[in-house]
Amino acid sequence: MTSTALFDEPGPKARRRIRVATVAGTLAAVALVALAVRQFAANGQLDAARWQPYATWPMWRYLLDGLWSTFLAAVVSAVLAMAFGLLLALGRVSSLAWVRRPAAAYVEVVRTIPALLLVYVVLFALPRYGLDLPLFWKLVVPLAVSNAAAYAEIFRAGINAIERGQTEAGLAVGLTRFQTMRLVVLPQAARRVLPSIVSQSVGLLKDTSLGFVVSYGELLYSGKVLAAYNGLLIQTYLVVALIYLVVNASLSKLARTLEARQPVTLRRRTAGA
């Protein structure tokens, strides 16, 4: 999506204010980082001996195992959420009220519920009714349920952005509505919303840190265990934060690259759908 599709282009004064705010925010951030570094140095947290363990392979292998568990949970959650989200999107654009209304109700309700609350439901409520999921699925299921609503809106925007003439052309050559949707509309819609799908997947990857709650061995939980073992709390969490930063920044860069490769008119049409 592009900002110009959603908002008016800022004028000279607005751009000047934006530049001033950006500079001020950058300076404030630099000052906070400098203050934090100074405090760390004053308390010996920057001593080489406290960072030396993170120059060894066993430490990194343990954290990379946690990163792999993070990726695994994120990929499975994303696949399930996208599949369910696509069904919800098709339901929302259906001409049948008994299909459209429940799909819309699900999306509107679930989007207001924090993913953490869904994790607590799976962790504490479901076992009382005899449904005690394995540890992995205690994280994946609530993430898939929560993100399905977001993916549904992404897919719906892509479907609505396809020109009506595409559907009419498919029907004109003898395709059924289902075939037209599957063979004509959905492939085009998927290409248009691919950057948004990647961006949403970045958010889902960050949500896997909720595995901390269910004791699933993802990256953040692995950092907690490691910090408890070696007593290097600040160093461990800074390294974990750096790993998250590199991974999420790489995926965000991918999303921006995919968006930049789309024609401007196509991006604006999808954003306004």
DAFENLIN-V707444 format. One record per backbone hydrogen bond with DSSP energy under -1.0 kcal/mol. CO is the residue of the C=O (numbers start at 1). NH is the residue of the N-H. Records with the same first field share a line. If there is no record, write none. Layout:
CO: NH ; NH
This chain:
2: 5
3: 6 ; 7
11: 15
12: 16
13: 17
14: 18
15: 19
16: 20
17: 21
18: 22
19: 23
20: 24
21: 25
22: 26
23: 27
24: 28
25: 29
26: 30
27: 31
28: 32
29: 33
30: 34
31: 35
32: 36
33: 37
34: 38
35: 39
36: 40
37: 41
38: 42
39: 43
40: 45
41: 44
44: 47
47: 50
48: 52
51: 54
52: 55
53: 56
56: 60
57: 61
58: 62
59: 63
60: 64
61: 65
62: 66
63: 67
64: 68
65: 69
66: 70
67: 71
68: 72
69: 73
70: 74
71: 75
72: 76
73: 77
74: 78
75: 79
76: 80
77: 81
78: 82
79: 83
80: 84
81: 85
82: 86
83: 87
84: 88
85: 89
86: 90
87: 91
88: 92
89: 93
96: 99 ; 100
97: 101
99: 103
100: 104
101: 105
102: 106
103: 107
104: 108
105: 109
106: 110
107: 111
109: 112
110: 113
114: 118
115: 119
116: 120
117: 121
118: 122
119: 123
120: 124
121: 126
126: 129 ; 131
127: 130
134: 138
136: 140
137: 141
139: 143
140: 144
141: 145
142: 146
143: 147
144: 148
147: 151
148: 152
149: 153
150: 154
151: 155
152: 156
153: 157
154: 158
155: 159
156: 160
157: 161
159: 162
163: 166
164: 168
165: 169
166: 170
167: 171
168: 172
169: 173
170: 175
171: 174
176: 180
177: 181
178: 182
179: 183
180: 184 ; 185
181: 186
185: 189
186: 190
187: 191
188: 192
189: 193
193: 197
194: 198
195: 199
196: 200
197: 201
198: 202
199: 203
200: 204
201: 205
202: 206
203: 207
206: 209
207: 210
208: 211
209: 212
210: 213
211: 216
216: 218
218: 222
219: 223
220: 224
221: 225
222: 226
223: 227
224: 228
225: 229
226: 230
227: 231
231: 233
232: 236
233: 237
234: 238
235: 239
236: 240
237: 241
238: 242
239: 243
240: 244
241: 245
242: 246
243: 247
244: 248
245: 249
246: 250
247: 251
248: 252
249: 253
250: 254
251: 255
252: 256
253: 257
254: 258
255: 259
256: 260
257: 261
259: 262
263: 267
264: 268
265: 269
266: 270
267: 271
268: 272
270: 273
